[in-house]
Amino acid sequence: MFFLLADYILSHPFLNKLISFKFNFYDEELVDTFISFLKALALSIDQTTIKFFMNARTNNFPLLAITCKFFNHNETMVRNAARIIILTIFQLNDSLVNKLLLDLPFCTFFAHLGCFLKDLIVKIDETHNP
């Protein structure tokens, strides 16, 4: 019975609506719970279930879009969970996901990632070469 309910929820647009809901992320406890929920979802994704989370027709992938917002969060646990989610999605190497990543809004993530890495390299360089 539980598996039938889980399959229904995963295959229903309800899950994407829940992920996309405009929560009050000023509440840190809510952020922790929400990112843990997203991480649990991401760790259960495989080549078959990833199709439930995306809409290639509208270039919509709420799980990845919301997770990218937490990439540089000030709390370490949230930041690490977001990065695990992103890497989990990327490691599937799904052709539809790869196509989505090349278009807006997801391609901007890579520009932000490049700026983050540049800042990190400068910070490391300043630490080792005062």
C-alpha positions as CSV (number, residue, x, y, z in Angstrom):
1,M,0.0,0.0,0.0
2,F,2.8,2.4,1.0
3,F,4.6,1.9,-2.3
4,L,1.5,2.6,-4.3
5,L,1.0,5.8,-2.5
6,A,4.7,6.8,-2.9
7,D,4.5,6.0,-6.7
8,Y,1.3,8.2,-6.9
9,I,2.9,11.1,-5.1
10,L,6.1,10.9,-7.2
11,S,4.3,10.7,-10.5
12,H,1.9,13.5,-9.6
13,P,2.7,17.2,-10.2
14,F,2.0,17.6,-6.5
15,L,5.6,16.9,-5.7
16,N,6.9,19.6,-8.1
17,K,4.4,22.1,-6.6
18,L,5.6,21.3,-3.1
19,I,9.2,21.8,-4.1
20,S,8.3,25.1,-5.9
21,F,6.2,26.5,-3.1
22,K,7.3,29.9,-1.8
23,F,8.3,29.0,1.7
24,N,9.6,31.6,4.3
25,F,13.3,30.7,4.1
26,Y,14.1,33.2,6.8
27,D,13.3,30.5,9.3
28,E,16.5,28.4,9.5
29,E,14.7,25.4,11.0
30,L,12.5,25.3,8.0
31,V,15.5,25.6,5.6
32,D,17.1,22.6,7.4
33,T,14.0,20.5,7.1
34,F,13.3,21.5,3.5
35,I,16.9,20.8,2.3
36,S,16.9,17.5,4.1
37,F,13.6,16.6,2.3
38,L,15.2,17.6,-1.1
39,K,18.3,15.6,-0.3
40,A,16.1,12.5,0.5
41,L,14.3,13.0,-2.8
42,A,17.6,13.4,-4.8
43,L,19.2,10.4,-3.3
44,S,16.2,8.3,-4.4
45,I,16.4,9.5,-8.0
46,D,17.6,7.2,-10.7
47,Q,17.3,7.2,-14.6
48,T,13.7,6.3,-14.4
49,T,12.4,8.5,-11.6
50,I,14.2,11.7,-12.7
51,K,11.5,12.1,-15.4
52,F,9.0,12.8,-12.6
53,F,10.9,15.9,-11.5
54,M,11.4,17.7,-14.8
55,N,9.4,19.1,-17.6
56,A,11.6,19.5,-20.7
57,R,8.8,21.2,-22.7
58,T,8.8,24.2,-20.3
59,N,12.5,24.0,-19.2
60,N,11.3,23.4,-15.6
61,F,13.2,21.3,-13.1
62,P,12.1,22.6,-9.7
63,L,14.3,20.2,-7.7
64,L,17.5,21.5,-9.3
65,A,16.3,25.2,-9.6
66,I,15.5,25.4,-5.9
67,T,18.6,23.6,-4.8
68,C,20.8,25.9,-6.8
69,K,19.6,28.8,-4.6
70,F,21.1,27.1,-1.6
71,F,24.5,26.4,-3.2
72,N,26.2,29.2,-1.2
73,H,24.0,29.2,1.9
74,N,25.7,30.5,5.1
75,E,25.0,27.3,7.0
76,T,27.4,24.5,6.3
77,M,24.9,21.6,6.5
78,V,22.5,23.3,4.0
79,R,25.4,24.2,1.7
80,N,26.8,20.6,1.7
81,A,23.3,19.1,1.2
82,A,22.6,21.4,-1.8
83,R,25.9,20.4,-3.3
84,I,25.2,16.7,-2.8
85,I,21.8,17.1,-4.5
86,I,23.4,18.9,-7.4
87,L,26.1,16.3,-7.8
88,T,23.6,13.5,-7.5
89,I,21.6,14.9,-10.4
90,F,24.6,15.6,-12.5
91,Q,26.0,12.1,-12.0
92,L,23.0,10.5,-13.6
93,N,24.1,12.1,-16.9
94,D,20.6,12.0,-18.3
95,S,20.2,13.4,-21.8
96,L,17.1,15.5,-20.9
97,V,18.9,17.0,-17.8
98,N,22.0,17.8,-19.9
99,K,19.8,19.6,-22.4
100,L,18.1,21.6,-19.7
101,L,21.4,22.6,-18.2
102,L,22.5,24.2,-21.4
103,D,19.5,26.6,-21.4
104,L,18.3,29.4,-19.1
105,P,17.9,29.5,-16.2
106,F,20.2,26.6,-15.4
107,C,23.2,27.7,-17.5
108,T,23.7,30.7,-15.2
109,F,24.5,28.2,-12.4
110,F,27.8,27.4,-14.1
111,A,28.7,31.1,-14.2
112,H,28.0,31.4,-10.5
113,L,30.0,28.3,-9.9
114,G,32.9,29.7,-11.8
115,C,32.8,33.0,-9.8
116,F,32.6,30.9,-6.6
117,L,35.7,28.9,-7.6
118,K,37.6,32.1,-8.6
119,D,36.9,33.6,-5.2
120,L,37.9,30.4,-3.4
121,I,41.2,30.3,-5.3
122,V,42.0,33.9,-4.5
123,K,41.2,33.3,-0.9
124,I,43.5,30.2,-0.8
125,D,46.2,32.2,-2.6
126,E,46.0,35.0,-0.1
127,T,46.2,32.6,2.8
128,H,49.3,30.9,1.5
129,N,51.0,34.0,0.0
130,P,50.5,36.9,2.5
